[in-house]
């Protein structure tokens, strides 16, 4: 009886060790499978090379438009694919302006960048996103040294602060009372003047013909440049004026709310309205130059001469005229 018990205990011990070993092996293999499934597959790298640039001599400056080409591995893109460039995480880099709508040239992705800071700059890793398939590759290393027109190396163009005004309830009520009092006073003055002046019969005049959006935009633009002849002091009000005139023109022309939109929001509205890619790129290029003057200090655009100043007017007129031509052709065809 004792031998039977000893034999049973030995068998149970061996079975328990075997079951424990199997359980440990199962847990280890399961962990490896989960780890393998959770590890993301890295995107292939597309080396970046410079195609051409707009710079003075061998120096890069703030605002230079540099055309780059990313060589994507074969088989990932095809001619005619719709692609976009986006920095990892969707955040804009404060050192670069990047054209988000590149083009495919012989299997490579060609896109435009512009530095907005001096010093040694590294282009951030940009995902090449193919519509319907997500990211297919990421750009490689690209480094340049940018000089001037900023006085201090490594200095980013400073944006003007937004001034916020906060009023207490007491001040708001006082302000409302003052507005009401001024309204009542203006009404009493109007009544008094009307009693003094005898009524006169005014012959009705025909209403002036209503201006089309492009006629209104052209008239406002000519008045703007007539009011502000070329000087460094005139650059900022002229760029603000051109931006406002074009946004109002796009709002009236395409029936969108572009007047209070940022440049990126305005481009998105125009894209949804059916504006083609070449026209969008032309509009984006002009607004990039306008924004550089609007939102940076004088040291970052003091290199602009009278020719650049005239090109702002000609570029704005060209965009207005181009869409005026579309309107005229549409009216003829209809």
C-alpha positions as CSV (number, residue, x, y, z in Angstrom):
1,X,0.0,0.0,0.0
2,X,2.9,2.3,0.9
3,X,4.6,1.6,-2.4
4,X,1.4,2.5,-4.3
5,X,1.1,5.8,-2.5
6,X,4.7,6.6,-3.3
7,X,4.3,5.7,-6.9
8,X,1.2,7.9,-7.2
9,X,2.9,10.9,-5.6
10,X,5.9,10.6,-8.0
11,X,3.6,10.4,-11.1
12,X,1.5,13.4,-9.9
13,X,4.7,15.4,-9.3
14,X,6.0,14.7,-12.8
15,X,2.7,15.6,-14.4
16,X,2.5,18.9,-12.4
17,X,6.0,19.9,-13.6
18,X,5.0,19.1,-17.2
19,X,1.8,21.1,-17.0
20,X,3.6,24.0,-15.5
21,X,6.2,24.0,-18.3
22,X,3.4,23.9,-20.9
23,X,1.6,26.8,-19.3
24,X,4.8,28.9,-19.1
25,X,5.6,28.1,-22.8
26,X,2.0,29.1,-23.8
27,X,2.2,32.4,-21.9
28,X,5.6,33.3,-23.4
29,X,4.6,32.6,-27.0
30,X,1.3,34.5,-26.5
31,X,3.3,37.5,-25.2
32,X,5.6,37.4,-28.2
33,X,2.6,37.2,-30.6
34,X,1.0,40.3,-28.9
35,X,4.3,42.2,-29.0
36,X,4.7,41.3,-32.7
37,X,1.2,42.6,-33.5
38,X,1.6,45.8,-31.5
39,X,4.9,46.8,-33.0
40,X,4.2,49.3,-35.8
41,X,6.0,48.8,-39.1
42,X,8.4,51.7,-39.8
43,X,7.8,53.7,-42.9
44,X,10.4,53.6,-45.7
45,X,12.6,56.6,-45.9
46,X,12.6,58.8,-49.0
47,X,16.0,60.7,-49.4
48,X,15.6,64.4,-50.0
49,X,17.6,66.3,-52.7
50,X,17.5,69.9,-53.8
51,X,16.1,70.7,-57.3
52,X,16.3,74.5,-57.4
53,X,16.0,77.5,-55.1
54,X,15.5,81.2,-55.1
55,X,18.4,82.7,-53.2
56,X,21.1,85.4,-53.4
57,X,24.4,83.8,-54.5
58,X,25.2,80.8,-52.4
59,X,23.3,82.0,-49.3
60,X,19.9,81.0,-48.1
61,X,17.7,83.7,-46.6
62,X,14.4,83.8,-44.8
63,X,11.5,83.5,-47.3
64,X,13.6,81.7,-50.1
65,X,11.4,79.2,-51.9
66,X,13.4,75.9,-52.2
67,X,12.1,73.1,-54.4
68,X,13.0,69.6,-53.0
69,X,12.6,66.1,-54.4
70,X,12.0,63.1,-52.2
71,X,12.9,59.8,-53.9
72,X,10.2,57.4,-52.8
73,X,10.9,53.6,-53.1
74,X,9.6,52.1,-56.3
75,X,6.0,50.8,-56.3
76,X,4.6,53.0,-53.6
77,X,3.3,55.8,-55.8
78,X,1.9,56.1,-59.3
79,X,1.6,59.0,-61.6
80,X,-1.8,60.7,-61.0
81,X,-2.0,59.8,-57.3
82,X,-3.3,62.5,-55.0
83,X,-0.8,63.0,-52.1
84,X,-0.1,65.4,-49.3
85,X,2.8,66.3,-47.0
86,X,2.3,66.4,-43.3
87,X,4.7,66.6,-40.4
88,X,4.4,63.8,-37.9
89,X,1.7,64.7,-35.3
90,X,0.0,67.3,-37.6
91,X,1.8,70.3,-36.0
92,X,3.3,73.1,-38.0
93,X,7.1,73.7,-37.6
94,X,8.0,77.2,-36.6
95,X,11.2,77.1,-38.6
96,X,9.7,76.1,-42.0
97,X,6.8,76.8,-44.3
98,X,5.9,73.7,-46.3
99,X,3.7,73.4,-49.3
100,X,1.2,70.6,-48.3
101,X,0.3,69.8,-51.9
102,X,3.3,68.3,-53.7
103,X,3.4,66.7,-57.2
104,X,4.7,63.4,-58.5
105,X,7.5,63.7,-61.1
106,X,8.8,60.4,-62.5
107,X,8.0,58.5,-59.3
108,X,9.6,61.1,-57.0
109,X,7.7,63.6,-54.8
110,X,8.5,67.3,-55.6
111,X,7.5,69.9,-53.0
112,X,8.4,73.5,-52.0
113,X,9.6,74.7,-48.6
114,X,10.7,78.1,-47.3
115,X,12.8,78.8,-44.1
116,X,11.5,81.4,-41.7
117,X,14.4,81.3,-39.2
118,X,18.1,81.9,-39.4
119,X,20.9,79.4,-38.4
120,X,21.4,75.7,-39.0
121,X,17.9,74.3,-39.8
122,X,16.9,70.7,-40.2
123,X,13.8,69.9,-42.2
124,X,11.4,67.9,-40.0
125,X,10.4,64.4,-40.9
126,X,7.4,64.8,-43.3
127,X,5.0,62.0,-44.0
128,X,4.1,61.4,-47.6
129,X,0.4,60.5,-47.5
130,X,-1.3,58.9,-50.4
131,X,-5.1,59.5,-50.5
132,X,-7.0,56.4,-49.5
133,X,-3.9,54.5,-48.2
134,X,-2.4,56.7,-45.6
135,X,1.3,57.4,-45.1
136,X,3.5,55.5,-47.5
137,X,7.0,57.0,-46.7
138,X,8.8,59.6,-44.7
139,X,11.3,62.2,-45.9
140,X,15.0,61.9,-45.1
141,X,17.5,64.4,-43.6
142,X,17.8,67.8,-45.2
143,X,19.9,70.6,-43.5
144,X,20.8,74.2,-44.6
145,X,22.2,77.3,-43.0
146,X,20.0,80.4,-43.3
147,X,21.4,83.9,-43.0
148,X,19.6,87.3,-42.8
149,X,17.7,89.4,-43.2
150,X,17.2,88.9,-39.4
151,X,20.1,90.6,-37.5
152,X,20.7,87.8,-34.9
153,X,21.6,84.2,-35.9
154,X,19.0,81.7,-34.8
155,X,16.4,84.3,-34.2
156,X,12.8,83.4,-35.3
157,X,10.7,86.2,-36.7
158,X,8.7,87.6,-33.8
159,X,4.9,87.7,-34.2
160,X,3.1,90.7,-32.9
161,X,1.2,89.9,-29.7
162,X,-2.6,89.8,-29.7
163,X,-4.0,92.3,-27.2
164,X,-6.9,91.1,-25.2
165,X,-9.2,93.6,-23.4
166,X,-11.3,92.3,-20.5
167,X,-13.9,94.6,-19.0
168,X,-15.7,94.1,-15.7
169,X,-19.6,94.1,-15.6
170,X,-19.6,97.6,-14.1
171,X,-17.5,99.0,-16.9
172,X,-19.7,97.2,-19.5
173,X,-22.9,98.7,-18.0
174,X,-21.3,102.1,-17.9
175,X,-20.2,101.8,-21.5
176,X,-23.8,100.7,-22.5
177,X,-25.3,103.7,-20.7
178,X,-22.9,106.1,-22.5
179,X,-23.8,104.6,-25.9
180,X,-27.5,105.0,-25.2
181,X,-27.0,108.6,-24.0
182,X,-25.1,109.4,-27.2
183,X,-27.9,107.8,-29.3
184,X,-30.5,109.9,-27.6
185,X,-28.5,113.0,-28.0
186,X,-27.9,112.4,-31.6
187,X,-31.7,111.8,-32.1
188,X,-32.5,115.1,-30.4
189,X,-30.0,117.0,-32.5
190,X,-31.5,115.4,-35.6
191,X,-35.0,116.5,-34.6
192,X,-33.9,120.0,-33.9
193,X,-32.1,120.4,-37.3
194,X,-35.0,118.9,-39.1
195,X,-37.4,121.5,-37.7
196,X,-35.1,124.4,-38.7
197,X,-34.6,123.2,-42.3
198,X,-37.6,123.4,-44.6
199,X,-38.5,120.3,-46.4
200,X,-37.2,120.1,-49.9
201,X,-38.4,117.9,-52.7
202,X,-35.5,115.9,-54.0
203,X,-35.7,114.5,-57.5
204,X,-35.1,110.8,-57.5
205,X,-31.8,109.8,-59.0
206,X,-31.2,106.5,-60.8
207,X,-29.3,103.9,-58.9
208,X,-25.7,103.5,-59.8
209,X,-24.9,100.2,-61.5
210,X,-23.8,97.6,-59.1
211,X,-20.1,96.7,-59.3
212,X,-19.1,93.0,-59.9
213,X,-16.8,91.5,-57.3
214,X,-13.7,91.8,-59.6
215,X,-14.5,95.5,-60.4
216,X,-14.9,96.3,-56.7
217,X,-11.6,94.5,-55.8
218,X,-9.7,96.2,-58.7
219,X,-10.9,99.7,-57.6
220,X,-10.0,99.0,-54.0
221,X,-6.5,97.7,-55.0
222,X,-5.8,100.8,-57.2
223,X,-6.8,103.1,-54.4
224,X,-4.6,101.2,-51.9
225,X,-1.4,101.5,-53.9
226,X,-2.2,105.2,-54.8
227,X,-2.5,105.9,-51.0
228,X,0.7,104.1,-50.2
229,X,3.6,104.8,-52.6
230,X,6.6,102.5,-52.2
231,X,8.5,102.7,-48.9
232,X,9.4,100.3,-46.1
233,X,6.7,101.9,-43.9
234,X,4.1,101.2,-46.7
235,X,4.8,97.5,-47.0
236,X,2.8,96.4,-44.0
237,X,-0.4,98.3,-44.6
238,X,-0.2,97.4,-48.3
239,X,0.1,93.6,-47.5
240,X,-2.7,93.8,-45.0
241,X,-4.8,95.6,-47.6
242,X,-4.1,93.1,-50.4
243,X,-5.0,90.2,-48.1
244,X,-8.3,91.8,-47.1
245,X,-9.2,92.7,-50.7
246,X,-8.5,89.2,-52.0
247,X,-10.4,87.5,-49.1
248,X,-13.4,89.8,-49.7
249,X,-13.2,89.0,-53.4
250,X,-13.1,85.2,-52.8
251,X,-16.1,85.5,-50.4
252,X,-18.2,87.3,-53.0
253,X,-16.9,85.2,-56.0
254,X,-17.3,81.7,-54.5
255,X,-20.0,82.5,-51.9
256,X,-17.8,81.4,-49.0
257,X,-16.9,83.0,-45.7
258,X,-13.2,83.7,-46.3
259,X,-13.0,87.3,-45.0
260,X,-12.3,86.2,-41.3
261,X,-10.5,83.0,-42.2
262,X,-6.8,82.2,-41.8
263,X,-4.8,81.5,-45.0
264,X,-5.0,77.8,-44.5
265,X,-8.8,77.9,-43.8
266,X,-9.3,80.1,-46.9
267,X,-7.4,77.6,-49.1
268,X,-9.5,74.8,-47.8
269,X,-12.7,76.7,-48.6
270,X,-11.5,77.4,-52.1
271,X,-10.5,73.8,-52.6
272,X,-14.0,72.7,-51.7
273,X,-15.4,75.3,-54.1
274,X,-13.6,73.6,-57.0
275,X,-10.5,75.7,-57.5
276,X,-7.8,73.7,-59.3
277,X,-4.5,72.8,-57.7
278,X,-2.4,75.2,-59.9
279,X,-4.5,78.2,-59.0
280,X,-4.5,77.2,-55.3
281,X,-0.7,77.0,-55.4
282,X,-0.5,80.5,-57.0
283,X,-2.8,81.9,-54.4
284,X,-0.9,80.2,-51.6
285,X,2.4,81.6,-52.9
286,X,1.1,85.2,-52.9
287,X,-0.4,84.8,-49.4
288,X,2.9,83.4,-48.1
289,X,4.6,86.6,-49.2
290,X,1.9,88.7,-47.7
291,X,1.9,86.9,-44.4
292,X,5.7,87.2,-44.1
293,X,5.3,91.0,-44.1
294,X,2.1,91.1,-42.1
295,X,3.2,89.0,-39.1
296,X,6.9,89.6,-38.8
297,X,9.0,92.6,-37.9
298,X,10.6,95.0,-40.4
299,X,14.1,93.3,-40.2
300,X,12.6,90.2,-41.9
301,X,11.4,92.0,-45.1
302,X,13.5,95.1,-45.4
303,X,15.3,93.5,-48.3
304,X,12.1,93.9,-50.4
305,X,12.7,96.5,-53.1
306,X,10.4,98.5,-55.4
307,X,10.2,95.7,-57.9
308,X,9.0,93.3,-55.2
309,X,6.5,95.9,-54.1
310,X,5.1,96.2,-57.6
311,X,5.0,92.4,-57.9
312,X,2.5,92.3,-55.0
313,X,0.2,94.6,-57.0
314,X,0.6,92.7,-60.2
315,X,0.2,89.3,-58.5
316,X,-3.0,90.4,-56.8
317,X,-4.4,91.9,-60.1
318,X,-3.5,88.7,-61.9
319,X,-5.6,86.5,-59.5
320,X,-8.5,88.9,-59.7
321,X,-8.3,89.1,-63.5
322,X,-8.0,85.3,-63.9
323,X,-11.2,84.6,-62.0
324,X,-12.9,87.6,-63.8
325,X,-12.1,85.8,-67.1
326,X,-13.8,82.6,-65.7
327,X,-16.9,84.6,-64.8
328,X,-17.0,86.2,-68.3
329,X,-16.6,82.9,-70.1
330,X,-19.2,81.3,-67.9
331,X,-21.7,84.1,-68.7
332,X,-21.0,83.7,-72.4
333,X,-21.4,80.0,-72.4
334,X,-24.7,80.3,-70.5
